[in-house]
Amino acid sequence: MNMPFYVSPEQVMKDRADYARKGIARGRSLVALECSAGVLIVADNGSRTLSKISEIYDRVAFAAVGKYNEFQMLRVAGVRHADLKGYSYSREDVSAKELANAYAQTLGQVFTHEMKPYEVELLVAEVGRSGDDHAEMYHLFYDGVVIDERRYAVLGGQTEQITEALESQYADNMELGDALKLGARVLGADGASLGAEQLEVALLERARPRRAFRRIKGDELNTLLG
């Protein structure tokens, strides 16, 4: 009689975590920065059709790195969840914190019970309506762990290197143009900033009355980077 093959739970969890981390590290990075205008999200993304950054609800944005089909499925689920809650109750009841908790449950369930974990990192951000309201940024990992980020967040790729650069160069209440230039600089290699054609940029703009999310592209992007 053959003995069943045994692997300890600790080894299974370690192997899944290593697999997910390697998959995410192969992708390009993304940064989110609090600035005077709101929350600026800058991604290294040369594609004009496949987006890493999108709107979830009125004042809530979603950004992700990793495997595109997996985070796209999570994005669609988040939009449906927010729409249903906003329609059933009130639009003000939809929040980044509540969406982050829902994503954390899904990611944790998949990591624990499925053969292959999701190779994704997510960011759910929300901006308030006045300058006194601090922005909220929730960084979610492949295993469902959530970190409440302050000032800036870094996802995927060369995380440690980019975080070190932001620690020394980031300043509170930066102007939009300065924050964008900083994001392009830390995402670039060897100190060279990424150009407009390599960037996907969006802003959760605090001053907008209802839907805060807007993309920055074309002439506006070139002007801000100039």
N, CA, C and O of each residue as an XYZ file, in Angstrom:
904
protein
N       0.840     -1.196      0.000
C       0.000      0.000      0.000
C       0.878      1.250      0.000
O       1.742      1.396      0.864
N       0.668      2.140     -0.949
C       1.469      3.359     -1.044
C       1.011      4.388     -0.015
O      -0.183      4.599      0.197
N       1.990      5.016      0.612
C       1.681      6.076      1.556
C       1.360      7.368      0.803
O       2.035      7.682     -0.178
N       0.349      8.122      1.235
C       0.033      9.387      0.554
C       1.161     10.395      0.730
O       1.827     10.436      1.764
N       1.361     11.213     -0.314
C       2.406     12.230     -0.274
C       1.975     13.347      0.673
O       0.865     13.867      0.563
N       2.859     13.715      1.606
C       2.504     14.715      2.620
C       3.383     15.950      2.470
O       4.603     15.859      2.332
N       2.727     17.107      2.501
C       3.426     18.390      2.553
C       2.827     19.181      3.707
O       1.605     19.272      3.826
N       3.662     19.747      4.546
C       3.172     20.479      5.711
C       2.418     21.727      5.277
O       2.738     22.308      4.240
N       1.417     22.151      6.058
C       0.687     23.386      5.723
C       1.598     24.596      5.621
O       1.379     25.465      4.777
N       2.619     24.664      6.469
C       3.544     25.789      6.422
C       4.273     25.865      5.082
O       4.468     26.947      4.528
N       4.679     24.678      4.562
C       5.384     24.647      3.289
C       4.459     25.017      2.129
O       4.873     25.690      1.185
N       3.210     24.571      2.209
C       2.239     24.908      1.162
C       2.027     26.426      1.104
O       2.037     27.009      0.020
N       1.838     27.063      2.255
C       1.629     28.505      2.302
C       2.863     29.262      1.804
O       2.746     30.264      1.100
N       4.043     28.770      2.179
C       5.285     29.420      1.735
C       5.436     29.319      0.228
O       5.807     30.295     -0.424
N       5.150     28.147     -0.333
C       5.281     27.969     -1.775
C       4.296     28.861     -2.528
O       4.651     29.443     -3.553
N       3.077     28.974     -2.036
C       2.091     29.832     -2.682
C       2.509     31.298     -2.627
O       2.367     32.035     -3.602
N       3.029     31.711     -1.460
C       3.464     33.103     -1.317
C       4.637     33.402     -2.246
O       4.661     34.454     -2.886
N       5.606     32.498     -2.331
C       6.757     32.696     -3.222
C       6.306     32.771     -4.673
O       6.802     33.595     -5.443
N       5.372     31.915     -5.042
C       4.859     31.903     -6.413
C       4.199     33.237     -6.756
O       4.451     33.807     -7.818
N       3.355     33.729     -5.853
C       2.657     34.986     -6.104
C       3.634     36.154     -6.154
O       3.528     37.003     -7.039
N       4.577     36.213     -5.230
C       5.540     37.323     -5.193
C       6.383     37.381     -6.459
O       6.643     38.463     -6.985
N       6.812     36.221     -6.950
C       7.635     36.197     -8.164
C       6.842     36.683     -9.366
O       7.368     37.408    -10.210
N       5.582     36.286     -9.446
C       4.744     36.727    -10.551
C       4.517     38.225    -10.527
O       4.558     38.876    -11.571
N       4.278     38.781     -9.345
C       4.039     40.228     -9.223
C       5.315     41.018     -9.506
O       5.265     42.069    -10.145
N       6.456     40.518     -9.035
C       7.722     41.237     -9.202
C       8.136     41.342    -10.664
O       8.899     42.238    -11.026
N       7.642     40.434    -11.513
C       7.990     40.502    -12.934
C       7.281     41.654    -13.642
O       7.702     42.071    -14.721
N       6.219     42.166    -13.047
C       5.452     43.244    -13.676
C       6.045     44.609    -13.405
O       7.024     44.751    -12.673
N       5.426     45.620    -14.018
C       5.875     46.991    -13.846
C       5.189     47.632    -12.649
O       4.084     47.246    -12.268
N       5.857     48.609    -12.065
C       5.410     49.190    -10.803
C       4.348     50.263    -10.999
O       4.059     50.706    -12.111
N       3.785     50.656     -9.867
C       2.746     51.695     -9.801
C       2.906     52.436     -8.479
O       3.209     51.828     -7.453
N       2.704     53.744     -8.506
C       2.768     54.528     -7.274
C       1.529     55.405     -7.153
O       0.966     55.852     -8.153
N       1.119     55.641     -5.923
C       0.033     56.576     -5.615
C       0.580     57.603     -4.634
O       1.242     57.251     -3.658
N       0.300     58.871     -4.900
C       0.856     59.962     -4.106
C      -0.249     60.917     -3.688
O      -1.045     61.358     -4.517
N      -0.298     61.236     -2.396
C      -1.176     62.311     -1.956
C      -0.553     63.644     -2.376
O       0.643     63.862     -2.185
N      -1.366     64.529     -2.944
C      -0.887     65.843     -3.329
C      -1.965     66.871     -2.997
O      -3.027     66.514     -2.487
N      -1.705     68.117     -3.277
C      -2.650     69.161     -2.909
C      -3.993     68.998     -3.614
O      -5.024     69.398     -3.074
N      -3.992     68.419     -4.807
C      -5.227     68.260     -5.579
C      -6.037     67.036     -5.168
O      -7.239     66.980     -5.427
N      -5.394     66.048     -4.527
C      -6.093     64.817     -4.149
C      -5.138     63.646     -4.098
O      -4.110     63.711     -3.423
N      -5.467     62.568     -4.809
C      -4.604     61.386     -4.883
C      -4.230     61.162     -6.342
O      -5.096     60.955     -7.192
N      -2.940     61.205     -6.618
C      -2.425     60.985     -7.964
C      -1.911     59.548     -8.064
O      -1.152     59.092     -7.209
N      -2.329     58.845     -9.108
C      -1.893     57.464     -9.332
C      -1.137     57.421    -10.648
O      -1.659     57.818    -11.689
N       0.102     56.933    -10.594
C       0.979     56.903    -11.761
C       1.462     55.468    -11.959
O       2.028     54.865    -11.047
N       1.233     54.924    -13.160
C       1.613     53.547    -13.448
C       2.548     53.494    -14.646
O       2.395     54.249    -15.606
N       3.513     52.596    -14.575
C       4.375     52.293    -15.717
C       3.590     51.360    -16.631
O       3.511     50.157    -16.379
N       3.012     51.913    -17.685
C       2.132     51.133    -18.551
C       2.157     51.734    -19.956
O       1.585     52.796    -20.201
N       2.822     51.043    -20.861
C       2.921     51.530    -22.221
C       1.706     51.245    -23.083
O       1.610     51.762    -24.196
N       0.774     50.434    -22.597
C      -0.416     50.093    -23.382
C      -1.420     51.236    -23.362
O      -1.629     51.880    -22.334
N      -2.030     51.474    -24.502
C      -3.060     52.511    -24.594
C      -4.462     51.948    -24.380
O      -5.421     52.713    -24.276
N      -4.595     50.627    -24.313
C      -5.928     50.025    -24.205
C      -6.124     49.205    -22.934
O      -7.252     49.086    -22.456
N      -5.063     48.642    -22.378
C      -5.161     47.829    -21.158
C      -4.784     48.694    -19.960
O      -3.632     49.105    -19.824
N      -5.753     48.969    -19.098
C      -5.549     49.918    -17.997
C      -5.258     49.207    -16.684
O      -5.825     48.157    -16.382
N      -4.363     49.806    -15.918
C      -4.109     49.367    -14.548
C      -4.900     50.190    -13.530
O      -5.064     49.777    -12.383
N      -5.389     51.360    -13.958
C      -6.064     52.305    -13.069
C      -7.474     52.532    -13.591
O      -7.676     52.685    -14.796
N      -8.445     52.554    -12.694
C      -9.821     52.782    -13.136
C     -10.665     53.340    -11.993
O     -10.247     53.360    -10.835
N     -11.844     53.783    -12.350
C     -12.801     54.311    -11.379
C     -13.663     53.168    -10.854
O     -14.109     52.315    -11.622
N     -13.897     53.157     -9.542
C     -14.809     52.183     -8.949
C     -16.158     52.830     -8.658
O     -17.208     52.274     -8.978
N     -16.116     54.007     -8.049
C     -17.346     54.715     -7.715
C     -17.053     56.208     -7.669
O     -15.985     56.641     -8.100
N     -17.984     56.994     -7.156
C     -17.899     58.448     -7.242
C     -16.527     58.994     -6.858
O     -15.926     59.743     -7.628
N     -16.026     58.632     -5.685
C     -14.778     59.194     -5.186
C     -13.783     58.098     -4.822
O     -12.896     58.296     -3.991
N     -13.943     56.942     -5.455
C     -13.110     55.779     -5.155
C     -12.445     55.287     -6.438
O     -13.101     55.141     -7.470
N     -11.140     55.034     -6.366
C     -10.382     54.536     -7.511
C      -9.771     53.180     -7.183
O      -9.571     52.825     -6.022
N      -9.484     52.440     -8.242
C      -8.885     51.102     -8.153
C      -7.630     51.098     -9.009
O      -7.633     51.612    -10.127
N      -6.565     50.522     -8.486
C      -5.337     50.352     -9.266
C      -4.731     48.997     -8.910
O      -4.909     48.499     -7.798
N      -4.017     48.411     -9.862
C      -3.497     47.065     -9.614
C      -2.260     46.806    -10.454
O      -2.050     47.433    -11.492
N      -1.447     45.872     -9.988
C      -0.322     45.340    -10.750
C      -0.398     43.822    -10.668
O      -1.031     43.257     -9.777
N       0.265     43.181    -11.624
C       0.263     41.723    -11.628
C      -0.390     41.174    -12.876
O      -0.259     41.741    -13.962
N      -1.092     40.070    -12.716
C      -1.709     39.377    -13.839
C      -2.992     40.089    -14.245
O      -3.916     40.231    -13.445
N      -3.039     40.538    -15.503
C      -4.120     41.419    -15.938
C      -5.488     40.778    -15.818
O      -6.412     41.412    -15.308
N      -5.651     39.545    -16.269
C      -6.989     38.938    -16.250
C      -7.510     38.752    -14.839
O      -8.720     38.790    -14.616
N      -6.607     38.550    -13.874
C      -7.039     38.354    -12.496
C      -7.464     39.664    -11.846
O      -8.509     39.717    -11.197
N      -6.673     40.718    -12.009
C      -7.103     41.967    -11.365
C      -8.253     42.629    -12.127
O      -9.004     43.410    -11.543
N      -8.400     42.334    -13.410
C      -9.546     42.860    -14.133
C     -10.843     42.226    -13.627
O     -11.867     42.902    -13.519
N     -10.799     40.948    -13.323
C     -11.964     40.266    -12.755
C     -12.330     40.855    -11.391
O     -13.509     41.023    -11.081
N     -11.324     41.167    -10.580
C     -11.569     41.779     -9.286
C     -12.118     43.191     -9.431
O     -12.976     43.609     -8.653
N     -11.631     43.923    -10.417
C     -12.136     45.278    -10.648
C     -13.624     45.259    -10.992
O     -14.407     46.024    -10.430
N     -14.006     44.383    -11.913
C     -15.412     44.298    -12.312
C     -16.287     43.913    -11.121
O     -17.374     44.463    -10.944
N     -15.814     42.970    -10.304
C     -16.567     42.571     -9.113
C     -16.721     43.744     -8.152
O     -17.774     43.900     -7.533
N     -15.688     44.569     -8.019
C     -15.766     45.734     -7.144
C     -16.752     46.777     -7.641
O     -17.481     47.372     -6.847
N     -16.780     47.002     -8.953
C     -17.738     47.950     -9.525
C     -19.166     47.478     -9.266
O     -20.020     48.272     -8.872
N     -19.426     46.201     -9.483
C     -20.769     45.656     -9.264
C     -21.165     45.743     -7.793
O     -22.304     46.076     -7.466
N     -20.216     45.442     -6.911
C     -20.476     45.512     -5.469
C     -20.824     46.939     -5.060
O     -21.773     47.158     -4.308
N     -20.048     47.917     -5.560
C     -20.290     49.316     -5.207
C     -21.622     49.806     -5.778
O     -22.376     50.502     -5.097
N     -21.906     49.444     -7.020
C     -23.169     49.872     -7.637
C     -24.375     49.325     -6.881
O     -25.357     50.031     -6.653
N     -24.281     48.057     -6.500
C     -25.397     47.437     -5.791
C     -25.615     48.080     -4.432
O     -26.753     48.345     -4.045
N     -24.533     48.332     -3.704
C     -24.674     48.938     -2.383
C     -25.157     50.379     -2.492
O     -26.015     50.806     -1.719
N     -24.613     51.129     -3.444
C     -25.041     52.511     -3.620
C     -26.498     52.614     -4.026
O     -27.195     53.537     -3.603
N     -26.971     51.675     -4.844
C     -28.368     51.682     -5.275
C     -29.289     51.235     -4.145
O     -30.370     51.797     -3.965
N     -28.866     50.223     -3.380
C     -29.725     49.669     -2.332
C     -29.811     50.577     -1.114
O     -30.850     50.625     -0.455
N     -28.758     51.284     -0.808
C     -28.723     52.125      0.387
C     -28.541     53.592     -0.009
O     -29.513     54.289     -0.299
N     -27.314     54.041     -0.018
C     -27.023     55.432     -0.366
C     -25.644     55.487     -1.004
O     -24.779     54.669     -0.689
N     -25.435     56.440     -1.894
C     -24.134     56.560     -2.546
C     -23.027     56.848     -1.527
O     -21.877     56.453     -1.722
N     -23.386     57.543     -0.436
C     -22.388     57.863      0.597
C     -21.956     56.627      1.382
O     -20.938     56.662      2.072
N     -22.716     55.534      1.289
C     -22.361     54.310      2.019
C     -21.253     53.521      1.337
O     -20.683     52.615      1.944
N     -20.940     53.843      0.104
C     -19.857     53.161     -0.610
C     -18.538     53.818     -0.234
O     -18.354     55.015     -0.456
N     -17.619     53.045      0.333
C     -16.347     53.604      0.790
C     -15.192     52.701      0.381
O     -15.375     51.513      0.116
N     -13.998     53.288      0.334
C     -12.797     52.519      0.009
C     -12.526     51.461      1.063
O     -12.096     50.354      0.740
N     -12.774     51.796      2.324
C     -12.515     50.834      3.398
C     -13.382     49.592      3.247
O     -12.900     48.470      3.399
N     -14.657     49.792      2.950
C     -15.565     48.666      2.810
C     -15.193     47.812      1.600
O     -15.255     46.584      1.670
N     -14.810     48.442      0.498
C     -14.384     47.699     -0.685
C     -13.077     46.947     -0.431
O     -12.913     45.814     -0.884
N     -12.153     47.574      0.288
C     -10.892     46.907      0.611
C     -11.136     45.662      1.456
O     -10.486     44.637      1.251
N     -12.070     45.743      2.405
C     -12.389     44.565      3.221
C     -12.969     43.444      2.376
O     -12.665     42.272      2.601
N     -13.807     43.799      1.400
C     -14.387     42.782      0.520
C     -13.306     42.128     -0.335
O     -13.297     40.908     -0.502
N     -12.392     42.939     -0.878
C     -11.292     42.377     -1.658
C     -10.393     41.495     -0.800
O      -9.938     40.445     -1.254
N     -10.134     41.916      0.437
C      -9.280     41.138      1.331
C      -9.867     39.752      1.598
O      -9.137     38.762      1.635
N     -11.175     39.686      1.783
C     -11.817     38.390      2.001
C     -11.668     37.484      0.787
O     -11.389     36.293      0.925
N     -11.856     38.053     -0.405
C     -11.728     37.258     -1.631
C     -10.308     36.762     -1.822
O     -10.091     35.581     -2.091
N      -9.332     37.660     -1.684
C      -7.938     37.268     -1.873
C      -7.490     36.243     -0.831
O      -6.780     35.292     -1.158
N      -7.905     36.436      0.420
C      -7.545     35.490      1.470
C      -8.152     34.120      1.232
O      -7.499     33.103      1.469
N      -9.393     34.079      0.767
C     -10.059     32.813      0.483
C      -9.358     32.063     -0.650
O      -9.131     30.856     -0.557
N      -9.019     32.781     -1.713
C      -8.338     32.147     -2.837
C      -6.954     31.652     -2.417
O      -6.557     30.542     -2.769
N      -6.221     32.480     -1.664
C      -4.864     32.086     -1.255
C      -4.875     30.842     -0.377
O      -3.981     30.002     -0.479
N      -5.873     30.720      0.480
C      -5.912     29.609      1.433
C      -6.443     28.322      0.819
O      -5.952     27.237      1.130
N      -7.444     28.436     -0.052
C      -8.179     27.243     -0.479
C      -7.937     26.814     -1.924
O      -8.179     25.656     -2.265
N      -7.466     27.721     -2.777
C      -7.252     27.347     -4.171
C      -5.816     26.867     -4.388
O      -4.916     27.164     -3.602
N      -5.627     26.112     -5.486
C      -4.303     25.593     -5.789
C      -3.323     26.720     -6.119
O      -2.176     26.706     -5.672
N      -3.787     27.700     -6.910
C      -2.917     28.802     -7.315
C      -3.446     30.122     -6.772
O      -4.617     30.433     -6.987
N      -2.628     30.912     -6.075
C      -3.092     32.226     -5.584
C      -3.151     33.237     -6.721
O      -2.559     33.030     -7.779
N      -3.867     34.324     -6.495
C      -3.876     35.420     -7.455
C      -2.520     36.125     -7.421
O      -1.979     36.404     -6.351
N      -1.986     36.404     -8.595
C      -0.710     37.121     -8.706
C      -0.997     38.610     -8.894
O      -0.746     39.175     -9.959
N      -1.524     39.231     -7.848
C      -1.933     40.630     -7.942
C      -1.635     41.371     -6.643
O      -1.576     40.784     -5.563
N      -1.451     42.674     -6.787
C      -1.514     43.607     -5.662
C      -2.495     44.692     -6.056
O      -2.502     45.146     -7.200
N      -3.321     45.108     -5.114
C      -4.373     46.077     -5.391
C      -4.207     47.329     -4.541
O      -3.629     47.299     -3.455
N      -4.729     48.423     -5.068
C      -4.839     49.662     -4.305
C      -6.261     50.173     -4.454
O      -6.762     50.308     -5.571
N      -6.916     50.458     -3.329
C      -8.227     51.099     -3.328
C      -8.064     52.436     -2.629
O      -7.684     52.480     -1.460
N      -8.346     53.529     -3.329
C      -8.126     54.872     -2.791
C      -9.416     55.667     -2.814
O     -10.261     55.488     -3.691
N      -9.552     56.543     -1.839
C     -10.722     57.415     -1.754
C     -10.277     58.803     -1.329
O      -9.374     58.953     -0.506
N     -10.917     59.813     -1.896
C     -10.578     61.183     -1.562
C     -11.810     61.870     -0.979
O     -12.933     61.653     -1.433
N     -11.576     62.712      0.045
C     -12.671     63.456      0.648
C     -13.032     64.679     -0.169
O     -12.425     64.956     -1.203
N     -14.032     65.409      0.309
C     -14.536     66.564     -0.434
C     -13.859     67.872     -0.044
O     -13.982     68.861     -0.767
N     -13.156     67.902      1.066
C     -12.496     69.139      1.490
C     -11.043     68.844      1.831
O     -10.649     67.694      2.023
N     -10.253     69.917      1.903
C      -8.839     69.761      2.206
C      -8.578     69.192      3.585
O      -7.499     68.660      3.845
N      -9.566     69.301      4.480
C      -9.391     68.784      5.831
C      -9.568     67.267      5.894
O      -9.155     66.633      6.865
N     -10.189     66.680      4.851
C     -10.421     65.240      4.824
C      -9.199     64.547      4.231
O      -8.852     64.764      3.069
N      -8.562     63.726      5.027
C      -7.396     62.993      4.538
C      -7.839     61.918      3.552
O      -8.888     61.296      3.717
N      -7.019     61.713      2.524
C      -7.290     60.647      1.573
C      -7.037     59.295      2.245
O      -6.230     59.185      3.168
N      -7.729     58.292      1.772
C      -7.555     56.927      2.265
C      -6.974     56.073      1.149
O      -7.450     56.115      0.014
N      -5.941     55.296      1.474
C      -5.318     54.385      0.510
C      -5.105     53.036      1.176
O      -4.410     52.934      2.188
N      -5.705     52.003      0.603
C      -5.603     50.652      1.154
C      -4.860     49.770      0.154
O      -5.305     49.569     -0.977
N      -3.737     49.258      0.591
C      -2.855     48.418     -0.222
C      -3.127     46.961      0.135
O      -2.936     46.557      1.282
N      -3.571     46.173     -0.838
C      -3.936     44.780     -0.607
C      -2.952     43.851     -1.304
O      -2.585     44.060     -2.460
N      -2.534     42.819     -0.575
C      -1.587     41.857     -1.106
C      -2.304     40.579     -1.554
O      -3.489     40.381     -1.284
N      -1.561     39.732     -2.236
C      -2.097     38.497     -2.824
C      -2.760     37.569     -1.806
O      -3.617     36.767     -2.176
N      -2.378     37.666     -0.531
C      -2.907     36.760      0.488
C      -4.022     37.390      1.325
O      -4.462     36.808      2.316
N      -4.474     38.576      0.925
C      -5.556     39.228      1.649
C      -5.115     40.202      2.715
O      -5.964     40.830      3.347
N      -3.820     40.354      2.944
C      -3.317     41.320      3.927
C      -3.591     42.738      3.425
O      -3.395     43.033      2.246
N      -4.044     43.609      4.323
C      -4.366     44.996      3.977
C      -3.479     45.938      4.786
O      -3.308     45.766      5.993
N      -2.921     46.932      4.105
C      -2.138     47.971      4.777
C      -2.781     49.321      4.482
O      -3.062     49.651      3.329
N      -3.006     50.084      5.524
C      -3.541     51.437      5.398
C      -2.364     52.376      5.145
O      -1.642     52.736      6.074
N      -2.174     52.770      3.895
C      -1.013     53.570      3.519
C      -1.248     55.046      3.815
O      -2.378     55.532      3.779
N      -0.159     55.745      4.108
C      -0.191     57.185      4.324
C       0.790     57.861      3.385
O       1.901     57.372      3.177
N       0.379     58.985      2.818
C       1.217     59.843      1.980
C       1.482     59.231      0.603
O       1.243     59.887     -0.411
N       1.960     58.014      0.546
C       2.205     57.373     -0.739
C       2.138     55.853     -0.593
O       2.231     55.313      0.509
N       1.974     55.182     -1.725
C       1.933     53.724     -1.760
C       2.666     53.253     -3.009
O       2.629     53.914     -4.047
N       3.330     52.108     -2.902
C       4.087     51.530     -4.017
C       3.634     50.093     -4.218
O       3.576     49.319     -3.262
N       3.316     49.736     -5.450
C       2.846     48.393     -5.765
C       3.737     47.772     -6.829
O       4.076     48.417     -7.821
N       4.114     46.516     -6.619
C       4.762     45.703     -7.635
C       6.166     46.137     -8.011
O       6.649     47.188     -7.589
N       6.818     45.287     -8.829
C       8.129     45.615     -9.374
C       9.193     45.827     -8.314
O       9.306     45.051     -7.365
N       9.975     46.888     -8.484
C      11.087     47.194     -7.582
C      10.590     48.014     -6.392
O      10.909     49.196     -6.267
N       9.815     47.385     -5.532
C       9.141     48.102     -4.451
C      10.122     48.774     -3.499
O       9.957     49.949     -3.170
N      11.134     48.048     -3.055
C      12.061     48.601     -2.071
C      12.815     49.804     -2.631
O      12.966     50.816     -1.947
N      13.282     49.696     -3.858
C      14.039     50.782     -4.467
C      13.179     52.034     -4.621
O      13.638     53.141     -4.339
N      11.937     51.863     -5.065
C      11.043     53.008     -5.267
C      10.655     53.625     -3.929
O      10.596     54.849     -3.806
N      10.392     52.798     -2.933
C      10.030     53.306     -1.612
C      11.161     54.137     -1.015
O      10.910     55.186     -0.422
N      12.390     53.683     -1.163
C      13.537     54.442     -0.663
C      13.633     55.803     -1.343
O      13.933     56.807     -0.697
N      13.377     55.832     -2.655
C      13.434     57.101     -3.374
C      12.339     58.053     -2.905
O      12.575     59.253     -2.767
N      11.151     57.527     -2.661
C      10.055     58.379     -2.196
C      10.297     58.890     -0.787
O       9.936     60.024     -0.473
N      10.895     58.081      0.060
C      11.180     58.515      1.424
C      12.059     59.763      1.447
O      11.910     60.615      2.323
N      12.964     59.866      0.496
C      13.893     60.996      0.489
C      13.401     62.172     -0.348
O      13.882     63.291     -0.170
N      12.443     61.942     -1.266
C      12.056     62.999     -2.196
C      10.620     63.490     -2.034
O      10.288     64.579     -2.502
N       9.771     62.711     -1.386
C       8.372     63.106     -1.269
C       8.205     64.209     -0.221
O       8.882     64.213      0.807
N       7.292     65.142     -0.501
C       6.950     66.209      0.446
C       5.433     66.319      0.526
O       4.736     66.098     -0.464
N       4.931     66.657      1.691
C       3.486     66.814      1.875
C       2.957     67.989      1.055
O       3.652     68.983      0.843
N       1.701     67.852      0.595
C       0.993     68.910     -0.135
C       1.740     69.364     -1.380
O       1.789     70.556     -1.681
N       2.317     68.422     -2.095
C       2.989     68.749     -3.350
C       1.965     69.210     -4.391
O       0.819     68.761     -4.390
N       2.389     70.096     -5.262
C       1.547     70.478     -6.392
C       1.436     69.304     -7.360
O       2.285     68.413     -7.380
N       0.371     69.322     -8.160
C       0.103     68.196     -9.054
C       1.272     67.923     -9.992
O       1.681     66.774    -10.157
N       1.807     68.963    -10.603
C       2.911     68.776    -11.537
C       4.149     68.196    -10.874
O       4.817     67.332    -11.443
N       4.457     68.669     -9.669
C       5.627     68.161     -8.945
C       5.430     66.692     -8.563
O       6.360     65.892     -8.662
N       4.223     66.344     -8.128
C       3.941     64.952     -7.766
C       4.048     64.043     -8.982
O       4.571     62.934     -8.881
N       3.560     64.500    -10.129
C       3.639     63.698    -11.346
C       5.088     63.503    -11.784
O       5.476     62.398    -12.165
N       5.875     64.550    -11.735
C       7.284     64.428    -12.103
C       8.013     63.467    -11.162
O       8.863     62.691    -11.597
N       7.678     63.523     -9.877
C       8.291     62.609     -8.919
C       7.909     61.166     -9.237
O       8.760     60.277     -9.216
N       6.625     60.933     -9.531
C       6.190     59.596     -9.867
C       6.889     59.059    -11.107
O       7.312     57.904    -11.132
N       7.013     59.895    -12.138
C       7.691     59.469    -13.364
C       9.164     59.188    -13.110
O       9.751     58.300    -13.728
N       9.760     59.953    -12.193
C      11.187     59.790    -11.904
C      11.461     58.507    -11.126
O      12.396     57.778    -11.457
N      10.665     58.219    -10.100
C      10.949     57.028     -9.283
C      10.589     55.739    -10.026
O      11.137     54.680     -9.719
N       9.675     55.815    -10.999
C       9.335     54.623    -11.774
C      10.364     54.332    -12.866
O      10.434     53.212    -13.372
N      11.160     55.337    -13.228
C      12.164     55.148    -14.262
C      13.377     54.390    -13.749
O      13.535     54.184    -12.546
N      14.222     53.983    -14.671
C      15.435     53.231    -14.336
C      16.645     54.151    -14.370
O      16.754     55.021    -15.234
N      17.561     53.948    -13.412
C      18.829     54.679    -13.368
C      18.642     56.193    -13.338
O      19.422     56.937    -13.933
N      17.600     56.641    -12.639
C      17.391     58.066    -12.477
C      16.737     58.767    -13.645
O      16.502     59.974    -13.580
N      16.432     58.038    -14.725
C      15.796     58.648    -15.895
C      14.278     58.555    -15.754
O      13.741     57.481    -15.482
N      13.590     59.677    -15.940
C      12.130     59.694    -15.811
C      11.469     59.006    -16.991
O      11.984     59.032    -18.109
N      10.332     58.395    -16.734
C       9.539     57.816    -17.815
C       8.840     58.932    -18.580
O       8.459     59.950    -18.002
N       8.676     58.734    -19.883
C       7.999     59.709    -20.710
C       6.504     59.501    -20.724
O       6.008     58.498    -20.212
N       5.776     60.445    -21.308
C       4.320     60.394    -21.324
C       3.805     59.125    -21.996
O       2.782     58.579    -21.583
N       4.499     58.653    -23.022
C       4.035     57.467    -23.748
C       4.178     56.182    -22.933
O       3.600     55.155    -23.288
N       4.940     56.234    -21.849
C       5.135     55.056    -20.995
C       4.263     55.092    -19.740
O       4.298     54.155    -18.942
N       3.487     56.151    -19.555
C       2.763     56.344    -18.306
C       1.253     56.250    -18.493
O       0.704     56.658    -19.517
N       0.606     55.704    -17.480
C      -0.841     55.809    -17.315
C      -1.065     56.596    -16.030
O      -0.555     56.224    -14.973
N      -1.823     57.678    -16.119
C      -1.957     58.599    -14.984
C      -3.428     58.916    -14.759
O      -4.177     59.152    -15.707
N      -3.829     58.917    -13.499
C      -5.186     59.322    -13.134
C      -5.140     60.071    -11.813
O      -4.228     59.892    -11.007
N      -6.144     60.912    -11.611
C      -6.216     61.737    -10.402
C      -7.593     61.610     -9.771
O      -8.613     61.733    -10.449
N      -7.612     61.363     -8.464
C      -8.832     61.539     -7.680
C      -8.817     62.983     -7.212
O      -8.150     63.322     -6.234
N      -9.548     63.825     -7.908
C      -9.460     65.268     -7.681
C     -10.490     65.713     -6.658
O     -11.696     65.592     -6.871
N      -9.997     66.226     -5.553
C     -10.857     66.596     -4.431
C     -11.868     67.683     -4.808
O     -12.981     67.692     -4.283
N     -11.504     68.579     -5.692
C     -12.358     69.724     -6.011
C     -13.539     69.368     -6.901
O     -14.477     70.157     -7.010
N     -13.520     68.225     -7.528
C     -14.635     67.862     -8.399
C     -15.865     67.553     -7.555
O     -15.732     66.918     -6.509
N     -17.054     67.975     -7.968
C     -18.234     67.916     -7.090
C     -18.731     66.518     -6.764
O     -19.119     66.265     -5.624
N     -18.732     65.600     -7.729
C     -19.279     64.275     -7.453
C     -18.299     63.172     -7.846
O     -17.743     62.495     -6.981
N     -18.090     62.994     -9.134
C     -17.153     61.966     -9.588
C     -15.752     62.555     -9.617
O     -15.422     63.377    -10.472
N     -14.936     62.116     -8.665
C     -13.611     62.715     -8.493
C     -12.582     62.176     -9.470
O     -11.554     62.817     -9.691
N     -12.829     61.022    -10.057
C     -11.827     60.347    -10.884
C     -11.743     60.987    -12.272
O     -12.760     61.227    -12.923
N     -10.538     61.252    -12.701
C     -10.324     61.661    -14.093
C      -8.930     61.242    -14.537
O      -7.992     61.212    -13.741
N      -8.813     60.925    -15.798
C      -7.523     60.542    -16.360
C      -6.762     61.779    -16.829
O      -7.354     62.761    -17.275
N      -5.451     61.708    -16.718
C      -4.584     62.768    -17.208
C      -3.796     62.211    -18.387
O      -3.008     61.279    -18.229
N      -4.006     62.774    -19.551
C      -3.350     62.259    -20.753
C      -3.230     63.366    -21.788
O      -3.682     64.492    -21.578
N      -2.616     63.024    -22.896
C      -2.511     63.966    -23.998
C      -1.720     65.216    -23.654
O      -0.668     65.148    -23.018
N      -2.241     66.361    -24.084
C      -1.530     67.628    -23.894
C      -1.357     67.971    -22.418
O      -0.323     68.509    -22.020
N      -2.375     67.658    -21.600
C      -2.259     67.962    -20.168
C      -1.107     67.192    -19.543
O      -0.340     67.750    -18.759
N      -0.980     65.911    -19.886
C       0.109     65.100    -19.343
C       1.463     65.634    -19.794
O       2.387     65.747    -18.989
N       1.581     65.957    -21.060
C       2.856     66.487    -21.565
C       3.201     67.817    -20.896
O       4.366     68.074    -20.593
N       2.200     68.657    -20.666
C       2.446     69.953    -20.030
C       2.912     69.777    -18.595
O       3.863     70.429    -18.165
N       2.249     68.901    -17.853
C       2.627     68.677    -16.450
C       4.013     68.061    -16.334
O       4.754     68.370    -15.402
N       4.364     67.198    -17.268
C       5.691     66.588    -17.238
C       6.767     67.549    -17.736
O       7.947     67.395    -17.420
N       6.343     68.549    -18.525
C       7.311     69.441    -19.165
C       8.030     70.339    -18.211
O       8.871     71.136    -18.628
